[in-house]
Amino acid sequence: MPKKRIIILGAGLAGLSAAWHLQKKGIECLIFEKEPEVGGLCRSKNIGGFTFDYDGHTLHFKHHYTFNLVKGLLKTNLTEHLKSSWIYSHGRYTPYPFQANLFGLPAAIIKECLVGYIDALKNGHPKNNGNFLDWINKTFGTGIARHFMIPYNSKFWTTPPEEMTCDWLDGFVPVPSLNQVIDGTLKENKKPLGYNAHFWYLRKGGINQLPLALASDIKNIYTNCKITEINFSKKEIKISSGSKEKYDFLISTIPLPEIPYMVNDMPREILRLFKRLRWNSIFNLNLGIDKKDCLGRHWIYFPEKNISFFRLGFFNNFSSTLVPKDKSSMYIEVAYSKWSPIDKNKIVQSIMDDLKKIGVLDYGDRVIIEDINDIKYGYPIYDIHYNEARKKILEYLISKGMLSCGRYGSWRYFSMEDTIIAGKRDSDFILNNV
């Protein structure tokens, strides 16, 4: 039987994982990547002695397989951190998650949140089959909902929680026990809670070291190759250079909403489904600061509307090698969308003003580097149309010989570990079916 020709579109984490697993099984494939380097959003850049990732990236492991794979690739260049994450609200910093760390908040808010949580417990924990707002209120009560869950998630998703389903949760939102809530009310809780209580990062270098390590074991990676057309009937892709490549099976990590612009003669009913896909975008500002950071925090969440960003993190506390001596660096994230826009001409100044307002920057601090990454596809929005539209789109594409892979290709809320596993799972599909 002649060998099947397998092409992978995109050399981000998902595409590299799929190729790595295929080639480990002796299956050849070709990867085409539009950027000059591999990594997708897991790339890093070196500017003036600072190393910045494209927004914040950390590794969390739920599966021994993924941990062993990453550890094998990075060897000693991987270190574990006990997470130090915080929330800024009501003019003060409290540990994350809000629902288990009420200590330090104004007394009236503590009472409202605690009473609301106890009332919610009387009804038992709800199933994840309603809308997100209903789940928030029934899980945490109206106080925690009002003071953190609703404002933060509205700001992050740029979508009201009542318009979202709970299909994305999968442990991403910590649900503490009553004892944990009470403990975190009486005193500052020193024990991190949640799936990412510990995280891993590179001992030296940025997050790009992981995709680079994967790519070093992979043959036939072609960069600077933007795909402009996919012809299902001819089983052929066209590259921006004008060249064409035949395939027997296609794995695509291209963001799902981009596919209709590459495929001609797509059925109208499928095009209508594509139009139902929604997402937020992330405006990421990275800063290099001419002073040393002494607080040791990893990241901070901001639920309130009067702060322009929803999260900021400190690269220098992931690894001291990311900054020059006696310097610090941070990443700031602002969510926006078509229905919740930002003024990109003014947002950087708004961010700088807000960093001073909350005391992260002093008025005398000197910013050495400003680096902007405007990320079009941030997170898929899990609204009422999401499941049906996504399911039928992916079924149509697989019927045409294209497997959509990874966070953006399969249009899901994925961690880095999830993305690596998705690449492995899709390589197994190829082995079993192609």
Secondary structure as the mmCIF struct_conf table of DSSP 4:
data_model
#
loop_
_struct_conf.conf_type_id
_struct_conf.id
_struct_conf.beg_label_comp_id
_struct_conf.beg_label_asym_id
_struct_conf.beg_label_seq_id
_struct_conf.end_label_comp_id
_struct_conf.end_label_asym_id
_struct_conf.end_label_seq_id
HELX_LH_PP_P HELX_LH_PP_P1 PRO A 2 LYS A 4
STRN STRN1 ILE A 6 LEU A 9
STRN STRN2 GLY A 12 GLY A 12
HELX_RH_AL_P HELX_RH_AL_P1 LEU A 13 LYS A 24
TURN_TY1_P TURN_TY1_P1 LYS A 25 GLY A 26
STRN STRN3 LEU A 30 PHE A 32
BEND BEND1 LYS A 34 VAL A 38
STRN STRN4 GLY A 39 GLY A 39
TURN_TY1_P TURN_TY1_P2 GLY A 40 LEU A 41
BEND BEND2 CYS A 42 CYS A 42
STRN STRN5 SER A 44 ILE A 47
TURN_TY1_P TURN_TY1_P3 GLY A 48 GLY A 49
STRN STRN6 PHE A 50 ASP A 53
BEND BEND3 TYR A 54 ASP A 55
STRN STRN7 LEU A 59 LEU A 59
BEND BEND4 LYS A 62 LYS A 62
HELX_RH_AL_P HELX_RH_AL_P2 HIS A 64 LEU A 74
TURN_TY1_P TURN_TY1_P4 LYS A 75 THR A 76
BEND BEND5 ASN A 77 ASN A 77
STRN STRN8 THR A 79 LEU A 82
STRN STRN9 SER A 85 SER A 89
TURN_TY1_P TURN_TY1_P5 HIS A 90 GLY A 91
STRN STRN10 ARG A 92 PRO A 95
BEND BEND6 TYR A 96 TYR A 96
HELX_LH_PP_P HELX_LH_PP_P2 PRO A 97 PRO A 97
HELX_RH_3T_P HELX_RH_3T_P1 PHE A 98 ALA A 100
TURN_TY1_P TURN_TY1_P6 PHE A 103 GLY A 104
BEND BEND7 LEU A 105 LEU A 105
HELX_RH_AL_P HELX_RH_AL_P3 ALA A 107 LYS A 122
TURN_TY1_P TURN_TY1_P7 ASN A 123 ASN A 123
HELX_LH_PP_P HELX_LH_PP_P3 HIS A 125 LYS A 127
TURN_TY1_P TURN_TY1_P8 ASN A 128 ASN A 129
BEND BEND8 GLY A 130 GLY A 130
STRN STRN11 ASN A 131 ASN A 131
HELX_RH_AL_P HELX_RH_AL_P4 PHE A 132 ILE A 144
HELX_RH_PI_P HELX_RH_PI_P1 ALA A 145 MET A 149
HELX_RH_AL_P HELX_RH_AL_P5 ILE A 150 TRP A 157
BEND BEND9 THR A 158 THR A 159
HELX_RH_3T_P HELX_RH_3T_P2 PRO A 161 GLU A 163
STRN STRN12 MET A 164 THR A 165
BEND BEND10 CYS A 166 CYS A 166
TURN_TY1_P TURN_TY1_P9 ASP A 167 TRP A 168
TURN_TY1_P TURN_TY1_P10 ASP A 170 GLY A 171
BEND BEND11 VAL A 173 VAL A 173
HELX_RH_AL_P HELX_RH_AL_P6 LEU A 178 LEU A 186
BEND BEND12 LYS A 187 LYS A 187
BEND BEND13 LYS A 191 LYS A 191
BEND BEND14 GLY A 194 GLY A 194
TURN_TY1_P TURN_TY1_P11 TYR A 195 ASN A 196
BEND BEND15 ALA A 197 ALA A 197
STRN STRN13 HIS A 198 TYR A 201
BEND BEND16 ARG A 203 GLY A 205
TURN_TY1_P TURN_TY1_P12 ILE A 207 ASN A 208
HELX_RH_AL_P HELX_RH_AL_P7 GLN A 209 ALA A 215
TURN_TY1_P TURN_TY1_P13 SER A 216 ASP A 217
BEND BEND17 LYS A 219 LYS A 219
STRN STRN14 ILE A 221 TYR A 222
BEND BEND18 ASN A 224 ASN A 224
STRN STRN15 ILE A 227 ASN A 231
TURN_TY1_P TURN_TY1_P14 PHE A 232 LYS A 235
STRN STRN16 GLU A 236 ILE A 239
TURN_TY1_P TURN_TY1_P15 SER A 240 SER A 241
BEND BEND19 GLY A 242 GLY A 242
STRN STRN17 LYS A 244 LYS A 246
BEND BEND20 ASP A 248 ASP A 248
STRN STRN18 PHE A 249 SER A 252
BEND BEND21 ILE A 254 ILE A 254
HELX_RH_3T_P HELX_RH_3T_P3 LEU A 256 TYR A 261
TURN_TY1_P TURN_TY1_P16 MET A 262 MET A 262
STRN STRN19 VAL A 263 VAL A 263
BEND BEND22 ASN A 264 ASP A 265
HELX_RH_AL_P HELX_RH_AL_P8 ARG A 268 PHE A 274
TURN_TY1_P TURN_TY1_P17 LYS A 275 ARG A 276
STRN STRN20 TRP A 279 ILE A 289
BEND BEND23 ASP A 290 LYS A 291
BEND BEND24 LEU A 295 LEU A 295
STRN STRN21 TRP A 299 TYR A 301
BEND BEND25 GLU A 304 GLU A 304
TURN_TY1_P TURN_TY1_P18 LYS A 305 ASN A 306
BEND BEND26 ILE A 307 SER A 308
BEND BEND27 PHE A 310 PHE A 310
STRN STRN22 ARG A 311 GLY A 313
HELX_RH_3T_P HELX_RH_3T_P4 PHE A 315 ASN A 317
TURN_TY1_P TURN_TY1_P19 PHE A 318 PHE A 318
HELX_RH_3T_P HELX_RH_3T_P5 SER A 320 LEU A 322
BEND BEND28 VAL A 323 VAL A 323
TURN_TY1_P TURN_TY1_P20 LYS A 325 ASP A 326
STRN STRN23 SER A 328 TYR A 336
STRN STRN24 SER A 337 SER A 337
TURN_TY1_P TURN_TY1_P21 LYS A 338 TRP A 339
STRN STRN25 SER A 340 SER A 340
TURN_TY1_P TURN_TY1_P22 LYS A 344 LYS A 346
HELX_RH_AL_P HELX_RH_AL_P9 ILE A 347 LYS A 357
TURN_TY1_P TURN_TY1_P23 ILE A 358 GLY A 359
BEND BEND29 VAL A 360 LEU A 361
TURN_TY1_P TURN_TY1_P24 TYR A 363 GLY A 364
STRN STRN26 VAL A 367 PRO A 380
STRN STRN27 ASP A 383 ASP A 383
TURN_TY1_P TURN_TY1_P25 ILE A 384 HIS A 385
HELX_RH_AL_P HELX_RH_AL_P10 TYR A 386 SER A 399
TURN_TY1_P TURN_TY1_P26 LYS A 400 GLY A 401
STRN STRN28 MET A 402 SER A 404
HELX_RH_AL_P HELX_RH_AL_P11 GLY A 406 GLY A 409
TURN_TY1_P TURN_TY1_P27 SER A 410 TRP A 411
HELX_RH_AL_P HELX_RH_AL_P12 MET A 416 ASN A 433
#
